[in-house]
Amino acid sequence: MRVIFAGTPEFAATALKAIIDAGFDVPLVLTQPDRPAGRGMQMHASAVKQLALAHQIPVAQPVSLRLDGKYPEVAQDAHELLRNTTHDVMVVAAYGLILPLTCLSIPRLGCINIHGSLLPRWRGAAPIHRAIEAGDTETGITIMQMEEGLDTGPMLMRRAVPIRTSDTTASLHDQLATLGGEMIVETLRQLAAAPLMATIQPEDGVCYAAKISKEEAAINFEASALEIDRKIRAFNPFPAAHANIDGTTIKFWRAEVANGDSKSPSGSLIEASGQQGVLISCEGGKSVLRVLELQKPGGKRLPAQEFLQGFPLKAGQVFHS
């Protein structure tokens, strides 16, 4: 079984490594073009590209695959490369480019996608973030046969994992990435033996996980403490939930819902101590958020007690979005 792989971030690199370690022949990898990153804005290769090159696998980085798009010549070259590379199937995981029907129809056994949710819930770009933010109690991995629609293809395999109240996007990402690698290897082994049974996605339960924007990370303390806690966990590690106090933006990395309520306005600081953490009034005093890990500009992520030693806070100060 010869597998072309298309993906970009760590989530995809975990799956590619599982495919390589399982002994499948990977003649070509597609990934996004190198991007500037870090404080120096140096060009960085994707996690998938780095892994592919470490295993001496040829890498292509087209900016588009759409023949009717902005870069038809680039797309045409990519199509020719796919057609001229002997393979049976393409596996796609968090690639970041739309695969038009002209691409989907090239592999003999089609294109298979690893998606980080229990489809049809959370189709789209940010399924892990949105599941935590919405308060879902479970999520999982769906392996599906790709078609033109956005994550609409028939399902080949589907496995659930619980979402714990302590889970962040970072922790859940790593768990799902590992599961996705295990499932795609199992899928490919089954596919090599016989055609797979596919299940059409139901119409009920469809929802979309819109791409995360930095603007969403500002905390609105008119929301409940529970909703804010979910947001903090959903936006860890990116884009990091934050609030402003006296002109300084503070990132919130870990929090929990505190017992009781408050008579203070939303965003008001009730208490700041090493024992209690940073207690903030939410939804007009109906609930209280206890912030346990914070970060000031230019500083490190610190437990509340250590943070307060270098950035004192006092009751009565007000956090704003």
N, C-alpha and C positions, 0 to 999 in steps of 0.2 A: 504494500500500500504506500503510494507516494503522495505526500501531503504538502501542498502549498499553504503557508501560514500568513495571515494578515492581522496585524495588531500593533499596538504602540506602547502603552504604559506597563507598569509592573504586573497588573492583573493579567494582561496578555502574556507577558514574559513567563509567568508561572506556568501557564498552559503550554507554551512552546517548550519549556524545559521538560515538562512531563511527557510530551510527545517525543522529544528527542531521546529522553532516558528510556522510553518504552521500546525504542529500536525502530521507529518509523523513519522512512527516508524523507527528508525535507529538502527538496531541490531548490526552493526559492522562498524568500520571506519578503513581504510587503510591509512597509511601515511609513509613518508620517515623516516628512522632511525634518532635518535637524532644526531645533529652535533655540533662540537665546534664552538663557536662564541664569538665575543667581544674581548676586549683587553686581558682578562684573558684566552681566549679560553676555557671557561667552556662549558660543554655539555648543549645544549638547545633543548627542545622539539619544534616541529613545531607548528605553530599557530593552525592548525587543531587538533593536538593531545591535546593541552591545552584545546581547546573548548570541544572536545569529553569527556575528563576526567572530566571536570567541569559539564557535563551532565550525567556522569556515564555510558558512552557508551564504550564498549570494543574496544580496539585499537590493531591493528596488524601492525608491521613495518618490513616486509620482505625486504631484500636487492635486491631481484630479484623475478620476476614471470615467468621467462623463464625456462621451463623444460629442454631445451637443452643448457642452459647457464652455467655460472661459478659456480652457487650454485643450482644445481638441487634438492638437499634435501630440501633446504629452500623453493624453488618454489613449490615442491610437497606438503609440509606442508601447504603453503598458499592456494593452490588449494583445499586441503581437508577441510580447514577452510571455504572457500567460499561455497563449496558444502554442508557442514554440518550446515551452517547458513541459516535459512529459510528467504528468501527474494524474491522480485519480479523483482527488477531492480537495477543496479549499476549506480550511478552518479559519474562522474570523472571530476575533475577540477584542472588543474595545479598540477597533481600528481607527475610527474617527473620520473616515471617508465613506460616502454613499457608494454602494456597489450597484450600478445599473443592471438591468436585465441582460445587457450585452456581456457583462462580466459573469453574472450568476450562471449563465448558460454554458460557459466554457468548460468547467470541470466535468468529467464523465459522470461523476456521482453528485454533482452539484456543490453547493456551498453550505457549510454547517456553522452555526453561530453559538457561542457560549455567552449566555445572558445572565446577569446578576440579579435575577428576581424570579418569582413564581409567576410566570406569564399565565394569563394576560395582564396581571397587575404590574404596574410600573414598566410599561414599555418606554423606551427612550434613553436619554443620555445619562441620567443620574439616579439609577434605581436604588442604590444602597443608601445614599443620602436621604432620598424621599421616604423610604420605608421607615427609617429611624425617626425622621421629622414628623411623620404622620402617626407615630405610636403603634406601628404594626408589631405584632407579637411573634411573627415568623417571616422569613424570606427564604431564599434558596437559589439554586441554579437551574436554569432551563437550557437544554441543548435542543436547538430547533433547526429545521431545514429552512434556509433563507429564501425569501421571495421579495418582490419589489416593495411591499409595504413596510412600514417601520415596525420591526419586531412582530410581524403578524404571521410568520410562517408556522407550519405544523410542527408539533413538539415531538421530539424523539426520546427524550429522557427528562425527568423533573424530580428534584430532591429538595426537601425543606430542611431548614435549620432554625432553631429558636433565636429570637432577638432578646438578649438579656437587657435588663434595665441599666447595666453598666456598659453596654456595647457602644462604641463610637464607630464612625465610618472607617477609621483606621483599623480597628480590631475586626470588624465584620468583613471588611475588604480582604484582609489576609486569610480569614477562614473560608470565604467564598472562592477566593482565587485558588486555594489548595483543592477545594472540592471540585471546582471547574476543571482543573487539570486531571483529577482522577476520573471524572465523568467523561471527558472528551477521549481519554485513552480507552476507556471501556466502550464508548460509542464506536470508535474507529476499529477496534478489534471485532466487534459484532458486525460492523459494516463490511469488513474484509471477508467475513464468513458467509453472509447472506443479506438480502435487502432488509432494511429496518422498517418496523411498523411505526407509522406516524399518527399522531392524534391532532385533529384540528382544534385550534384554540376556541374556547367558548366565547360568545358575545358578552355574557354577563361578567362583570368585574374588570372590564377594561379601564385602565387609567394610565396617564402619561407622566413620566418623570422628567420634567423640564430641566435643562442645563442649569447648574448653579451659577448665580451671579454674585459678585462681591458685595453688591448693594444689599442683598438679602441678609448679610451677616450682622448688620446693625440690630441690636436687641431692642425690641419695643416692650417696655415694662408694663404696658397696659394688658399684655397677654398674661396668662396664668403661669405660675412657677413651673408647673408640669410641662407646658408648651415650651417654655424657655429652656428647661433642662434638655428636652428632646432636640431643640435647635442647637444647643451647645454641643451635644454629642454628634448630631448629624453633620455639623460643620467642622469637626475635628478629624483630620488635620487642615482641611481647606474648605472655605476661606477663613475660618476662625471667627466665631461669634465674638462681638465686641460691643463695648459701650463707652461713652465719654463722660469723664468727671473733671470738672474745673479745667476744661481745655485739653485734657490728656486722654488719649484712647487706650483703653485697657482691654486686652483679650481675655476671654473667659474660656478655660480649657476643661474644667470639671466642676460639676455642681450637683445638687440634689434638692429635692423639695423638703423644706423644713416644716416641722409641726407648727400648727397654730396659724394665726392671721396677724394683721397689723392695722393700726389706725392711721398709718402714715400714707402720704400720696405715693403713687407708682414711681418706682425708681429711687425712693428714699433709702438711705443707708440706716439700718436699724442698729447694727452692731458690727464691729470689726475687731476680732480677737483671735489669738492662736487657738483657743479652745473651741470657739463657735464658728470660725470662718468668717466670711463676709456675708451678712444677712441683709437682703434687699427686699423691700416691699413690692409686690406685683399686683396687677389688676385692681388698682385702687385700694389695696390693703387686704384683699380677700385671701391672698396666699403669700408665702414667703419663700424666697430662693436662697439657699446656702451655697455660696461659691467657695470651692475648695482648692482650686488651682488657677492662678492668674499670671499675666505677663504684661509688663510695662514696655513702652517703646525702647528698643535697643537692649532689653534685658532678656533673661531666660524665663522659661516656664517654671513657676515656683509654687509649692504648697502655700496656702494662705498665710500661715504663721511666718514663713520666711519672707514672703512678699511684703507683708506689713512692716517688717523690720526696715526695709529699704524704701517703702512707699506708704507712709502712715495714712490711715483713713479714720474718720470719726463719724459718729452718729449725727444725722442731720444733713450730711452731704447728699447730693442727688446725682444719680446716673441718668444720662440721656442717651437716646439712640443716635 
